[in-house]
Amino acid sequence: MGQKTNPIGNRLGIIRGWDSNWYGGNDYGDKLAEDHKIRKYIHARLSKASVSKVIIERTLKLVTVTITTARPGIIIGKGGQEVDKLKEELKKITDKEVQINIFEIKRPELDAYLVASSIARQIESRISYRRAIKMAIAAAMRMNAEGIKVMISGRLNGAEMARSEMFKEGRIPLSTFRADIDYALAEAHTTYGRMGIKVWIMKGEVYGKRDLSPLVGMDKKQSKSAGSQKPAGAGKPRKRK
């Protein structure tokens, strides 16, 4: 019996790049665990900032953390105060200098993780799962998605026996490697237990050579790193004698 693989992992190196970019030696396991800890911390701390991907790059003395979000203003804060606090907190986790880059997601309706998280939050707020899913599908199709599929599993409407339901519109060609399909999983914690929400979004097909960076098409909002602050008086015009 055929099983469906993760569409993102299935396309790595073909039309999609990795979310962790570094070389590990004997401490590979420690770095991998640290990446997981960083992502978990950022998603928990910035739960209201609509954070999607956290991309981590490492050099010998620097860890570069790139955050993709639909609400960059919450992460940056007034005058960059919040992003400075986050940088200091991540330095304590990694024991290295940290640089933070923030990229804005222009169309959050086409980001599978943000769509799944939005459906989960609505279910936790006691909104009908059918209504939440149909609204998400309609919003994605309005933003010119070629297809979207949503599967929800759990004790739907408080039923005694757990079951799964699937909603689909458009096409989702999982076997076509050039198909740009975004996939994500989120969980809703309700009084009846946990519900799992899986989302597949078909954005189009990729022909020819493609930039494998997961940041294609995003706007860079801010970059904060150690030593990036301007010295006092920098940028001010000099007075002529």
C-alpha positions in Angstrom: 0.0 0.0 0.0 1.4 3.4 -1.0 2.1 6.0 1.6 2.3 9.8 1.2 5.7 11.2 1.9 6.4 14.7 3.2 6.2 16.9 0.0 8.9 19.3 1.3 11.5 16.6 2.1 10.7 14.9 -1.2 11.7 18.0 -3.2 14.9 19.0 -1.3 17.7 19.7 -3.7 15.3 19.8 -6.6 13.2 23.0 -6.2 13.6 23.6 -2.5 16.5 24.2 -0.1 17.2 23.2 3.5 16.1 25.2 6.6 19.4 24.4 8.3 22.6 25.2 6.5 25.9 24.2 8.1 28.5 21.4 8.2 28.7 19.3 11.4 31.6 17.1 12.5 31.6 15.1 15.7 29.1 17.5 17.3 26.5 17.1 14.6 23.9 15.8 17.1 24.5 18.7 19.5 24.0 21.3 16.7 20.9 19.5 15.5 19.4 19.5 19.0 20.3 23.2 19.4 18.5 24.0 16.1 15.4 22.3 17.4 15.7 24.2 20.7 16.1 27.6 18.9 13.0 26.9 16.7 10.9 25.8 19.6 11.9 28.9 21.6 11.2 31.3 18.8 7.8 29.8 18.0 6.8 29.9 21.7 8.1 33.4 22.4 6.7 34.9 19.2 3.4 33.0 19.2 1.5 36.2 18.2 3.8 37.2 15.4 2.7 34.7 12.8 6.1 33.1 12.5 6.4 30.5 9.8 10.0 29.3 9.0 13.1 29.7 11.1 16.2 29.2 8.9 19.5 28.7 10.7 23.0 29.1 9.2 26.3 28.5 11.2 29.9 29.6 10.9 32.6 29.0 13.4 31.7 32.0 15.6 28.4 33.2 14.3 24.8 31.8 14.2 22.5 33.5 11.6 18.8 33.1 12.4 16.4 34.1 9.6 12.7 34.4 10.7 9.9 34.6 8.1 6.8 36.2 9.5 3.6 37.9 8.4 3.9 40.5 11.1 7.5 41.8 11.2 6.6 44.8 13.3 5.9 42.7 16.4 9.3 41.1 16.2 11.2 44.3 15.5 9.5 46.4 18.1 9.8 50.1 18.6 13.2 51.2 17.4 14.3 47.6 17.1 14.1 47.0 20.9 12.4 43.6 20.7 14.7 42.1 18.1 17.7 43.2 20.3 16.2 41.4 23.3 15.6 38.3 21.2 19.2 38.4 20.0 20.5 38.5 23.6 18.2 35.6 24.5 19.4 33.4 21.6 23.1 34.2 22.5 22.5 32.5 25.9 21.1 29.4 24.1 24.0 29.1 21.6 26.9 30.7 23.5 27.8 32.4 20.2 27.3 35.7 18.5 23.8 35.8 16.8 22.6 37.7 13.8 18.9 37.9 13.2 17.3 38.6 9.8 13.6 39.2 9.4 11.7 38.5 6.2 8.1 39.4 5.6 5.6 36.9 4.1 3.7 38.9 1.5 0.8 36.5 1.1 0.2 34.6 4.4 -2.9 32.9 2.8 -0.4 30.8 0.7 1.8 29.8 3.6 0.8 26.3 4.7 2.1 26.7 8.3 0.3 30.0 8.9 -2.9 28.5 7.3 -2.8 25.4 9.5 -2.0 27.5 12.7 -4.9 29.9 11.9 -7.4 26.9 11.6 -6.1 25.5 14.8 -6.5 28.8 16.7 -10.1 29.1 15.4 -11.0 25.6 16.5 -9.6 26.3 20.0 -11.9 29.4 20.0 -14.9 27.0 19.4 -15.4 28.0 15.8 -16.8 25.2 13.6 -13.9 23.4 11.9 -15.8 23.2 8.7 -16.3 27.0 8.6 -12.6 27.7 9.5 -11.3 25.3 6.8 -13.7 26.5 4.1 -12.7 30.2 4.8 -9.0 29.2 4.6 -9.5 27.4 1.3 -11.5 30.3 -0.2 -8.8 32.8 0.9 -6.0 30.7 -0.7 -7.9 30.3 -4.0 -8.5 34.1 -4.0 -4.7 34.6 -3.8 -4.3 32.5 -7.0 -3.3 29.2 -5.4 -3.6 26.4 -8.0 -4.9 24.0 -5.3 -5.3 23.4 -1.6 -6.0 20.4 0.5 -6.8 20.3 4.2 -7.1 17.2 6.4 -8.3 17.3 10.0 -8.2 14.4 12.4 -9.5 13.9 15.9 -12.7 13.9 17.9 -14.5 16.2 15.5 -17.4 18.1 17.1 -16.7 16.1 20.3 -17.6 12.7 18.8 -16.7 9.7 20.9 -14.7 8.1 18.1 -11.9 10.0 16.3 -12.1 10.3 12.5 -10.5 12.2 9.7 -12.1 14.5 7.1 -10.5 16.0 4.0 -11.4 19.2 2.1 -9.9 19.9 -1.3 -10.1 22.4 -4.1 -8.0 22.6 -7.2 -5.1 20.2 -7.9 -2.3 18.9 -5.7 0.1 16.8 -7.9 2.2 15.2 -5.2 4.1 13.0 -7.6 5.3 16.0 -9.8 8.7 17.1 -8.5 8.5 20.5 -10.3 5.2 21.3 -8.5 5.8 23.9 -5.8 3.8 22.4 -2.9 4.0 23.8 0.6 3.0 21.5 3.5 2.6 21.9 7.2 1.1 20.3 10.3 -0.5 22.1 13.3 -2.4 20.9 16.4 -5.5 22.3 18.1 -5.8 21.6 21.8 -9.5 21.4 22.7 -11.5 20.1 25.7 -12.0 16.8 23.7 -8.3 16.3 23.1 -5.9 17.2 20.3 -6.9 17.7 16.7 -4.3 17.5 13.9 -4.5 19.8 10.9 -2.5 19.1 7.8 -2.4 21.6 4.9 -1.0 21.2 1.3 -0.9 24.3 -0.9 0.0 24.1 -4.6 1.5 27.4 -5.7 2.5 26.5 -9.3 5.2 24.7 -11.2 8.9 25.5 -11.4 10.6 25.2 -14.8 14.4 25.6 -15.4 17.0 26.4 -12.8 15.6 27.6 -9.5 17.1 29.4 -6.5 16.8 26.8 -3.7 16.6 29.4 -1.0 13.3 29.2 0.9 13.3 33.0 1.0 12.5 33.5 -2.7 10.0 36.3 -3.1 10.1 37.7 0.4 11.0 41.2 1.6 13.9 41.7 4.0 12.8 43.9 6.9 15.7 44.1 9.3 19.1 42.6 10.1 20.5 42.7 13.6 24.0 41.4 14.5 26.7 42.0 17.0 28.6 45.1 16.1 26.0 46.2 13.6 25.0 49.3 15.6 26.4 52.6 14.2 28.8 54.5 16.4 27.7 57.7 18.0 27.5 60.5 15.5 27.6 58.2 12.5 25.5 59.4 9.6 25.5 63.1 10.7 26.8 65.7 8.3 30.2 67.2 9.2 30.5 70.9 9.7 32.9 72.7 7.5 35.6 74.7 9.2 
